[in-house]
Amino acid sequence: MKYLIVIEPTGTGFSAYSPDLPGCASTGQTRDECEKNMHEAIAFHLDGLRLEGAPVPQPSSVAAFVEIA
């Protein structure tokens, strides 16, 4: 499965979250580190859902850029 993640710069590095997985977020000092950490956070989050017998949300979010002149 592929989940959309949103990565945002912060005052100390980067943070990320997935709109399809409420409560799942991560940080990193660099963008690459943040992405790696988010990958691990999603895997951990999904494992937790499965252990609890909760449904695993299917990826459904999409993203697009809007250019403004």
Secondary structure, 3 states (H helix, E strand, C coil): CCCCCEEEECCCCEEEECCCCCCCEEEECCHHHHHHHHHHHHHHHHHHHHHHCCCCCCCCCCCCCCCCC
